[in-house]
């Protein structure tokens, strides 16, 4: 199950279908869901506003137990720290942190009851660790999300499949965060289209480029899979080496 709007979320959803997974895509933008359904007819689409706590829980519960969850939806309000308003903070935190908490709680409970484990991936941002001008609510929300990832990994990790050979079972509930650098989706272009601004960032990336959507998708698929069975509670940066400095 993945929450999508466009860009990264959409690409992940399509890749999951290509890999043979029964995929549920959820978004507050019906037009995005409809075009996704046209491209991937087997995709299940559900219209939901993550800011509606109770409605979101209702819809996610109806899906039933899932094995894999990708929390990808995110928003931002760009402004100087001194100009940020209370409603900006609440909007960003509700969407980027509280909604993930809400959905993951429902999904994790179902995973535990099903007894077959699972994998949860939260799409965070390098902004969780690297402060960015005009991004104070966004960076703060992603930092909160990453600590939530660790708390979830600590508490959910011990839950594993009810198999005879539990010592070597791959069916624990694992939770990890993916932290991309700037990805030139529509969201990324809005914030980083000015060469004077983006140039400063590029100069600090040893690989000399921003991330492509496939860079994120491939890491997500690996982290969801049993190939990363010992990876839990990690913050995985996809930043071309930006964080080494």
Backbone bond lengths (Angstrom), bond angles and torsions (degrees), N, CA, C in turn:
res aa  C-N    CA-C-N  psi(-1)  N-CA   C-N-CA  omega(-1)  CA-C   N-CA-C  phi
1 X - - - 1.462 - - 1.524 108.53 -
2 X 1.321 117.06 135.45 1.448 120.83 -178.31 1.520 110.17 -140.15
3 X 1.319 115.17 143.20 1.457 120.99 174.53 1.518 107.76 -96.02
4 X 1.340 116.35 122.98 1.457 120.00 -172.47 1.522 110.27 -128.98
5 X 1.305 114.72 159.52 1.458 121.71 165.52 1.519 106.45 -135.51
6 X 1.313 114.81 -63.01 1.463 119.93 176.31 1.517 107.29 -159.75
7 X 1.332 116.78 -173.56 1.459 120.07 174.37 1.514 113.63 60.93
8 X 1.336 116.43 -122.27 1.461 122.51 -173.54 1.525 111.33 -60.62
9 X 1.323 117.39 -49.32 1.457 120.70 -178.03 1.507 112.42 -59.14
10 X 1.293 115.90 -42.00 1.470 120.77 179.81 1.525 110.73 -63.59
11 X 1.318 116.19 -43.05 1.462 120.90 -179.03 1.530 111.02 -66.32
12 X 1.327 117.09 -39.46 1.465 120.27 177.91 1.525 110.18 -63.90
13 X 1.321 116.25 -44.82 1.460 120.49 -179.57 1.529 111.07 -58.85
14 X 1.321 117.05 -44.22 1.457 120.86 -179.89 1.535 111.21 -65.46
15 X 1.315 116.57 -39.46 1.468 120.00 179.59 1.524 111.12 -65.64
16 X 1.327 117.19 -37.94 1.461 120.40 178.40 1.526 111.04 -62.37
17 X 1.325 116.23 -41.27 1.467 120.09 176.95 1.524 109.97 -63.05
18 X 1.324 116.38 -43.90 1.465 121.20 179.38 1.530 111.62 -60.92
19 X 1.339 115.99 -30.67 1.464 120.94 179.52 1.529 111.97 -81.88
20 X 1.330 116.61 -3.04 1.452 120.42 176.82 1.509 115.59 95.25
21 X 1.327 117.83 8.70 1.459 120.71 -179.12 1.527 110.77 -82.78
22 X 1.317 116.12 139.60 1.465 120.12 170.51 1.525 106.32 -73.46
23 X 1.322 115.83 116.30 1.461 120.47 -166.90 1.517 112.43 -118.26
24 X 1.319 115.06 132.27 1.461 122.70 174.54 1.521 107.78 -109.69
25 X 1.317 116.55 121.44 1.461 121.89 177.88 1.522 108.89 -108.10
26 X 1.324 116.47 126.99 1.455 121.85 -178.07 1.521 109.45 -119.69
27 X 1.326 116.05 138.33 1.453 120.80 -178.99 1.518 109.68 -158.12
28 X 1.316 116.32 157.48 1.467 120.37 174.57 1.523 111.20 -88.58
29 X 1.342 116.86 -6.63 1.463 121.74 -177.84 1.526 109.10 -107.17
30 X 1.323 116.28 103.11 1.454 120.61 -174.59 1.521 112.03 -64.00
31 X 1.314 117.95 -35.25 1.464 121.00 -179.50 1.527 111.10 -60.46
32 X 1.337 117.21 -39.53 1.460 120.65 178.11 1.527 111.10 -65.83
33 X 1.318 116.19 -39.53 1.460 120.27 178.69 1.523 111.58 -65.70
34 X 1.317 116.09 -40.54 1.466 120.21 -178.06 1.524 111.51 -65.16
35 X 1.326 117.31 -42.37 1.467 119.57 178.89 1.528 110.73 -70.07
36 X 1.321 116.73 -33.55 1.463 120.10 176.55 1.526 110.30 -64.81
37 X 1.313 116.40 -40.54 1.466 121.36 178.50 1.525 111.41 -63.97
38 X 1.326 116.12 -36.27 1.461 120.03 177.84 1.523 110.94 -65.40
39 X 1.326 116.01 -38.06 1.461 120.36 -179.70 1.525 111.67 -76.14
40 X 1.329 116.08 -35.56 1.462 121.97 -177.82 1.533 109.22 -128.44
41 X 1.325 118.35 83.71 1.473 121.58 -174.13 1.526 114.64 -57.15
42 X 1.333 118.13 -26.63 1.464 119.98 -178.65 1.527 112.71 -80.42
43 X 1.318 116.42 -7.42 1.457 121.05 -179.25 1.529 110.73 -69.21
44 X 1.331 116.16 136.14 1.461 121.32 171.42 1.529 107.90 -90.36
45 X 1.320 117.51 127.56 1.461 120.25 -179.20 1.526 109.91 -116.72
46 X 1.333 114.88 140.75 1.455 121.38 -179.90 1.527 109.26 -137.28
47 X 1.307 115.60 130.44 1.465 122.03 -178.18 1.524 108.66 -91.77
48 X 1.328 117.32 119.42 1.459 120.81 -178.05 1.522 110.47 -152.66
49 X 1.321 116.00 140.83 1.460 122.53 174.06 1.522 107.53 -98.98
50 X 1.316 117.13 112.23 1.457 121.28 -175.37 1.523 113.13 -63.15
51 X 1.317 117.51 -16.71 1.459 119.61 178.82 1.533 111.93 -74.62
52 X 1.313 116.80 -15.47 1.458 121.79 176.13 1.525 108.12 -90.10
53 X 1.318 116.10 96.04 1.467 122.87 -172.75 1.521 111.79 -56.75
54 X 1.314 117.39 -53.14 1.461 121.02 -174.14 1.529 112.72 -69.91
55 X 1.330 117.03 -41.36 1.460 120.22 179.53 1.521 110.86 -64.86
56 X 1.336 115.74 -39.40 1.459 120.04 178.32 1.522 110.65 -61.29
57 X 1.322 116.92 -45.27 1.462 120.49 178.86 1.529 111.22 -61.23
58 X 1.311 115.57 -39.98 1.462 120.51 179.77 1.524 111.37 -61.69
59 X 1.322 115.89 -47.30 1.462 120.48 -177.46 1.523 111.35 -67.42
60 X 1.331 117.19 -45.43 1.464 120.79 -178.76 1.531 110.70 -64.79
61 X 1.317 117.44 -38.19 1.460 121.44 178.78 1.525 111.07 -62.71
62 X 1.332 116.77 -38.71 1.463 120.74 -178.87 1.526 112.56 -65.68
63 X 1.320 117.27 -26.93 1.465 119.98 178.34 1.516 110.54 -61.98
64 X 1.323 115.14 -34.24 1.455 119.57 -177.50 1.520 111.11 92.27
65 X 1.333 117.45 -177.05 1.462 120.90 -178.04 1.529 111.90 -59.74
66 X 1.320 115.66 137.90 1.461 121.21 175.65 1.527 107.98 -124.35
67 X 1.310 116.02 158.42 1.467 121.56 -179.77 1.521 112.42 -96.64
68 X 1.331 115.99 -30.06 1.456 120.92 -174.86 1.522 109.75 -133.36
69 X 1.321 116.56 136.19 1.459 121.54 178.77 1.518 109.24 -132.42
70 X 1.321 116.11 130.80 1.466 121.50 173.78 1.514 108.19 -119.80
71 X 1.325 116.05 115.04 1.463 122.06 176.08 1.520 108.13 -92.95
72 X 1.313 115.97 102.24 1.457 120.39 -171.53 1.528 113.68 -115.50
73 X 1.316 117.86 -25.33 1.465 119.86 -173.78 1.528 111.16 -61.21
74 X 1.328 116.22 139.38 1.468 120.81 -179.80 1.520 109.97 -157.01
75 X 1.327 114.95 152.71 1.457 121.42 176.60 1.524 108.64 -135.66
76 X 1.327 115.81 169.00 1.462 120.38 176.40 1.517 109.63 -149.49
77 X 1.309 116.17 156.82 1.461 124.06 170.73 1.512 106.38 -129.47
78 X 1.330 116.34 112.55 1.456 120.78 -174.62 1.520 110.96 -93.62
79 X 1.325 115.70 123.26 1.460 121.59 177.32 1.519 108.52 -170.94
80 X 1.330 115.81 161.33 1.459 120.30 174.58 1.519 109.49 -60.93
81 X 1.324 116.10 148.57 1.457 120.56 -179.69 1.529 111.63 -53.10
82 X 1.314 117.32 -40.43 1.466 120.88 -177.78 1.518 113.24 -72.33
83 X 1.345 116.74 -11.30 1.461 120.49 -177.53 1.534 112.94 -107.33
84 X 1.317 117.79 -6.13 1.461 121.05 -179.09 1.524 110.30 -66.93
85 X 1.331 115.46 134.92 1.463 121.33 -179.27 1.532 110.64 -100.36
86 X 1.308 115.62 161.27 1.457 121.92 -179.01 1.528 110.99 -56.40
87 X 1.331 116.56 -42.78 1.462 119.24 -178.89 1.528 112.10 -67.21
88 X 1.333 118.11 -26.61 1.459 121.34 175.63 1.532 110.27 -66.79
89 X 1.338 115.31 -45.65 1.463 120.60 -179.89 1.530 110.15 -62.11
90 X 1.319 115.98 -46.89 1.463 120.16 -178.11 1.523 111.66 -63.72
91 X 1.322 116.81 -41.37 1.462 121.34 -179.78 1.524 111.11 -61.33
92 X 1.322 116.86 -48.62 1.460 121.18 -177.18 1.526 111.02 -68.72
93 X 1.329 117.52 -45.07 1.466 120.28 -178.84 1.525 111.68 -67.00
94 X 1.319 116.91 -39.22 1.463 119.73 178.95 1.521 111.62 -61.74
95 X 1.310 116.19 -40.33 1.460 121.35 -175.84 1.532 111.38 -79.96
96 X 1.333 116.95 -47.89 1.466 121.42 -171.06 1.523 113.34 -83.64
97 X 1.333 117.61 -22.98 1.459 120.35 -177.59 1.527 112.51 -119.56
98 X 1.320 116.93 -59.17 1.466 120.05 -173.80 1.526 112.01 -62.14
99 X 1.332 117.01 -40.02 1.465 120.15 -179.57 1.527 111.36 -64.52
100 X 1.335 116.49 -38.57 1.464 120.30 177.48 1.528 110.03 -64.63
101 X 1.314 115.93 -42.60 1.458 121.19 177.77 1.532 109.83 -57.87
102 X 1.324 115.35 -47.00 1.458 121.82 -177.18 1.528 111.71 -61.22
103 X 1.316 115.89 -54.62 1.463 120.64 -177.58 1.523 111.36 -63.36
104 X 1.325 116.55 -44.97 1.464 120.55 -177.09 1.517 111.44 -64.13
105 X 1.318 116.72 -34.56 1.462 120.12 178.47 1.523 110.91 -62.63
106 X 1.327 116.40 -45.42 1.467 120.37 179.03 1.526 110.55 -63.57
107 X 1.320 116.25 -46.57 1.465 120.78 -177.53 1.524 111.30 -66.11
108 X 1.327 117.47 -43.31 1.468 120.46 -177.79 1.527 111.16 -64.03
109 X 1.318 117.15 -40.53 1.462 119.95 178.10 1.527 110.81 -60.63
110 X 1.329 115.97 -41.24 1.473 119.86 179.19 1.526 111.11 -67.43
111 X 1.345 116.70 -37.60 1.466 120.27 177.23 1.523 110.89 -61.28
112 X 1.334 115.90 -43.44 1.464 120.64 -179.43 1.525 110.32 -63.91
113 X 1.314 116.09 -44.19 1.465 120.12 -179.13 1.526 111.58 -65.73
114 X 1.326 116.41 -36.22 1.470 120.49 179.43 1.523 111.05 -70.75
115 X 1.319 117.06 -31.58 1.454 121.20 175.84 1.504 115.63 76.24
116 X 1.336 117.24 23.69 1.456 119.92 -179.50 1.526 112.73 -121.45
117 X 1.318 117.68 8.88 1.459 120.18 177.08 1.508 113.53 71.64
118 X 1.321 116.07 -166.48 1.454 120.73 -179.73 1.513 111.80 166.34
119 X 1.314 115.88 -177.11 1.461 122.05 -179.80 1.518 109.13 -137.90
120 X 1.330 115.68 132.94 1.462 122.41 178.30 1.514 108.61 -120.44
121 X 1.313 116.51 130.03 1.463 121.67 177.65 1.525 109.01 -120.94
122 X 1.319 115.71 123.94 1.456 122.13 175.65 1.522 109.12 -101.27
123 X 1.324 116.42 125.29 1.468 120.15 177.61 1.520 108.08 -85.32
124 X 1.312 114.89 107.14 1.456 122.03 -179.43 1.528 109.36 -100.44
125 X 1.301 117.23 -138.31 1.461 121.34 -178.62 1.522 108.80 -166.58
126 X 1.329 116.44 150.13 1.464 119.50 172.30 1.531 110.43 -59.56
127 X 1.339 115.51 -20.36 1.455 119.81 176.79 1.519 112.99 -64.74
128 X 1.333 117.18 -12.27 1.460 120.38 174.74 1.521 111.21 -69.50
129 X 1.333 116.09 -25.23 1.462 121.51 -177.54 1.523 112.96 -115.50
130 X 1.327 116.82 -24.52 1.465 121.74 -177.44 1.525 109.18 -114.73
131 X 1.320 116.84 113.81 1.462 120.68 -178.25 1.530 110.96 -63.89
132 X 1.333 115.70 138.95 1.460 121.89 -179.83 1.527 109.49 -125.13
133 X 1.310 115.98 139.75 1.458 120.20 175.93 1.532 110.20 -59.32
134 X 1.313 116.10 140.39 1.472 124.30 174.28 1.524 113.42 68.03
135 X 1.333 118.15 11.48 1.463 121.77 -176.02 1.531 112.37 -120.95
136 X 1.302 119.53 25.99 1.469 119.51 -171.32 1.532 113.63 -59.27
137 X 1.344 121.29 -44.55 1.473 118.73 177.27 1.536 112.01 -65.94
138 X 1.332 116.45 -40.78 1.460 120.77 -177.99 1.526 111.03 -63.99
139 X 1.334 117.23 -51.17 1.466 120.78 -179.34 1.526 110.95 -60.45
140 X 1.320 116.36 -40.99 1.465 120.55 -179.87 1.528 111.40 -65.40
141 X 1.332 116.47 -39.87 1.464 119.65 179.77 1.517 111.52 -66.24
142 X 1.325 117.30 -37.41 1.456 120.52 179.85 1.531 111.69 -73.28
143 X 1.332 117.01 -32.97 1.464 119.84 174.76 1.525 109.87 -64.64
144 X 1.331 116.31 -41.09 1.467 120.48 176.55 1.528 110.41 -63.21
145 X 1.328 116.75 -40.23 1.458 121.08 179.22 1.524 111.08 -61.82
146 X 1.322 117.43 -40.85 1.460 120.13 -178.93 1.525 112.03 -66.98
147 X 1.313 117.37 -36.62 1.464 118.27 175.79 1.519 110.50 -70.25
148 X 1.328 117.62 -34.18 1.455 120.41 174.03 1.524 110.10 -60.45
149 X 1.322 116.94 -40.42 1.463 121.61 177.28 1.522 110.71 -55.46
150 X 1.330 116.75 -47.04 1.463 120.21 -179.31 1.527 111.77 -65.37
151 X 1.331 116.44 -41.68 1.470 119.79 178.71 1.526 111.26 -63.37
152 X 1.335 115.80 -42.11 1.464 119.73 178.00 1.522 110.82 -64.00
153 X 1.339 116.62 -43.67 1.465 120.70 -179.44 1.527 110.84 -61.16
154 X 1.322 116.57 -39.89 1.463 121.31 -179.98 1.521 111.52 -64.24
155 X 1.327 116.73 -44.69 1.457 120.51 -174.85 1.528 113.69 -83.47
156 X 1.326 116.62 -33.45 1.463 120.01 -175.14 1.519 113.30 -90.38
157 X 1.323 117.27 -22.86 1.460 120.93 -177.27 1.519 114.85 -53.72
158 X 1.341 119.20 -41.47 1.471 119.72 -178.47 1.524 114.55 -65.52
159 X 1.319 118.66 -16.71 1.463 120.33 179.93 1.521 109.64 -78.52
160 X 1.301 116.39 121.45 1.456 120.99 -177.27 1.523 110.68 -137.96
161 X 1.315 114.69 169.80 1.462 119.73 -177.69 1.527 110.78 -63.67
162 X 1.311 115.23 149.31 1.458 120.83 178.91 1.525 109.20 -84.79
163 X 1.342 114.87 72.41 1.465 120.66 179.76 1.520 109.38 -110.28
164 X 1.313 116.18 165.43 1.470 120.13 179.69 1.521 110.04 -67.51
165 X 1.318 116.23 -45.65 1.464 120.68 -176.33 1.528 109.22 -96.48
166 X 1.333 116.53 68.60 1.461 120.17 -174.51 1.525 112.27 -68.45
167 X 1.336 117.81 -23.21 1.458 119.89 -177.41 1.519 111.40 -61.42
168 X 1.323 116.53 -35.90 1.458 120.27 -177.58 1.526 112.52 -109.04
169 X 1.318 116.24 15.43 1.458 119.64 178.96 1.521 110.77 -67.85
170 X 1.329 116.99 139.80 1.461 122.25 176.31 1.522 111.38 -94.30
171 X 1.322 117.13 7.56 1.449 119.88 -169.58 1.530 114.66 -101.93
172 X 1.295 116.43 34.14 1.453 120.08 168.83 1.531 108.45 -69.16
173 X 1.323 116.28 165.99 1.468 119.67 171.25 1.519 107.45 -93.84
174 X 1.325 115.82 112.17 1.466 121.64 -178.23 1.529 109.80 -105.71
175 X 1.334 115.76 146.10 1.463 121.19 179.38 1.528 108.60 -136.24
176 X 1.324 116.25 126.85 1.461 121.21 -179.85 1.527 110.88 -139.17
177 X 1.327 115.11 157.76 1.463 121.63 175.67 1.525 110.05 -110.79
178 X 1.322 115.93 139.79 1.456 122.73 172.33 1.528 107.45 -106.96
179 X 1.324 116.54 126.72 1.465 121.46 -175.96 1.529 110.01 -116.05
180 X 1.315 118.41 90.25 1.469 119.72 178.77 1.531 111.61 -77.31
181 X 1.309 114.81 152.33 1.452 120.09 164.35 1.532 106.94 -77.44
182 X 1.298 117.84 -163.09 1.464 121.37 179.66 1.532 109.50 -62.69
183 X 1.326 115.46 128.98 1.458 122.15 175.11 1.527 105.99 -118.95
184 X 1.315 117.81 128.32 1.469 119.65 -174.45 1.527 112.28 -80.67
185 X 1.320 114.87 61.13 1.453 121.52 164.80 1.527 107.24 -81.28
186 X 1.323 117.27 -177.53 1.465 119.10 176.50 1.523 110.48 -61.71
187 X 1.328 115.97 -37.17 1.460 121.57 177.46 1.523 110.57 -62.85
188 X 1.334 116.42 -44.46 1.457 120.89 -179.41 1.517 112.85 -67.85
189 X 1.329 116.41 -37.98 1.462 120.06 179.70 1.522 111.12 -63.81
190 X 1.326 116.10 -37.47 1.459 120.34 -179.27 1.518 111.45 -60.14
191 X 1.333 115.34 -39.43 1.461 119.56 -176.13 1.519 113.70 -88.94
192 X 1.364 117.62 -24.01 1.459 119.46 -169.63 1.526 113.83 -131.15
193 X 1.302 118.41 25.69 1.461 121.01 -177.88 1.528 112.80 -75.99
194 X 1.314 117.40 -20.13 1.467 121.42 -179.42 1.527 109.65 -76.37
195 X 1.366 118.84 114.89 1.467 121.58 -178.56 1.528 113.02 -57.63
196 X 1.310 116.56 -31.71 1.460 119.29 179.33 1.519 111.31 -64.26
197 X 1.318 115.74 -31.23 1.455 121.50 179.36 1.524 111.25 -86.03
198 X 1.333 117.08 -49.03 1.463 120.79 -177.21 1.522 112.15 -69.03
199 X 1.319 116.57 -29.03 1.461 120.27 -179.45 1.518 112.60 -61.76
200 X 1.306 116.56 -36.73 1.461 120.78 178.24 1.525 111.22 -64.70
201 X 1.328 116.04 -37.11 1.452 120.05 177.76 1.526 111.39 -70.17
202 X 1.323 116.48 -45.73 1.466 120.44 -179.54 1.520 111.98 -59.04
203 X 1.316 116.46 -35.64 1.461 121.15 -178.68 1.526 111.98 -63.88
204 X 1.340 116.79 -20.00 1.466 121.10 -177.97 1.533 112.37 -101.15
205 X 1.331 117.83 2.58 1.462 121.53 179.51 1.525 108.93 -102.03
206 X 1.332 119.49 110.70 1.458 121.69 -177.22 1.530 114.40 -53.72
207 X 1.336 117.69 -33.73 1.468 119.31 179.19 1.520 112.71 -77.92
208 X 1.341 117.33 -9.42 1.455 121.76 172.12 1.515 116.22 73.08
209 X 1.332 118.00 21.19 1.462 120.12 177.99 1.515 110.02 -152.57
210 X 1.335 115.49 161.47 1.447 120.88 171.14 1.531 108.49 -83.70
211 X 1.320 116.44 169.62 1.464 120.60 -177.07 1.526 111.25 -75.96
212 X 1.316 115.16 148.04 1.449 122.63 169.72 1.529 108.32 -92.70
213 X 1.313 116.23 156.71 1.463 119.60 -179.68 1.530 110.95 -57.53
214 X 1.316 117.69 -39.62 1.467 120.57 -179.51 1.526 112.34 -62.86
215 X 1.326 117.74 -29.12 1.466 120.08 176.52 1.523 110.36 -60.24
216 X 1.314 116.08 -39.00 1.460 120.79 -179.45 1.527 109.97 -75.63
217 X 1.320 115.99 -46.77 1.469 120.80 -177.98 1.528 111.03 -56.46
218 X 1.325 117.01 -47.25 1.462 120.38 -176.87 1.529 111.97 -62.85
219 X 1.324 116.46 -37.74 1.464 119.83 178.70 1.521 110.88 -69.51
220 X 1.316 116.87 -38.82 1.470 120.77 178.39 1.522 110.15 -62.42
221 X 1.322 117.37 -46.32 1.472 120.75 -178.67 1.521 110.46 -61.68
222 X 1.328 116.95 -42.09 1.460 120.66 177.35 1.533 110.89 -61.94
223 X 1.329 116.45 -43.79 1.467 120.43 -176.44 1.524 111.85 -69.37
224 X 1.318 117.07 -30.58 1.460 120.76 176.12 1.523 112.38 -71.05
225 X 1.307 116.40 -30.19 1.459 121.32 -168.41 1.524 112.75 -83.20
226 X 1.342 115.33 168.12 1.458 121.58 176.48 1.525 112.21 -70.08
227 X 1.320 118.32 -9.16 1.462 121.44 175.05 1.526 111.22 -66.10
228 X 1.316 116.52 -18.15 1.470 120.90 178.54 1.528 109.95 -115.28
229 X 1.320 115.76 36.99 1.464 121.27 -171.30 1.525 114.10 -61.03
230 X 1.328 118.34 -20.45 1.466 121.15 -179.76 1.528 111.54 -104.61
231 X 1.319 116.85 10.66 1.463 121.41 179.93 1.520 109.00 -99.25
232 X 1.324 116.66 115.35 1.458 120.90 -175.77 1.522 110.10 -151.01
233 X 1.331 116.05 132.72 1.452 120.58 178.18 1.516 113.89 73.81
234 X 1.318 116.89 21.17 1.461 120.75 -175.96 1.520 112.35 -95.41
235 X 1.325 115.52 151.94 1.458 123.74 170.92 1.527 105.93 -107.65
236 X 1.304 117.09 102.74 1.462 122.10 -173.56 1.530 109.77 -97.17
237 X 1.313 116.06 108.33 1.462 120.92 -178.42 1.525 110.43 -82.10
238 X 1.322 115.44 135.24 1.465 121.71 171.86 1.525 105.81 -119.58
239 X 1.328 115.17 84.49 1.468 118.72 -167.62 1.531 114.37 -134.96
240 X 1.334 116.46 9.95 1.469 118.46 178.73 1.509 114.53 63.43
241 X 1.337 116.91 16.34 1.470 120.20 178.90 1.514 114.70 98.94
242 X 1.333 116.98 5.11 1.464 120.43 -179.30 1.529 111.36 -55.00
243 X 1.325 116.41 -39.98 1.462 120.70 -173.63 1.517 114.75 -75.56
244 X 1.331 118.92 -6.12 1.469 119.24 -178.67 1.519 111.38 -77.26
245 X 1.320 117.62 -15.07 1.470 119.71 -175.76 1.529 110.65 -91.87
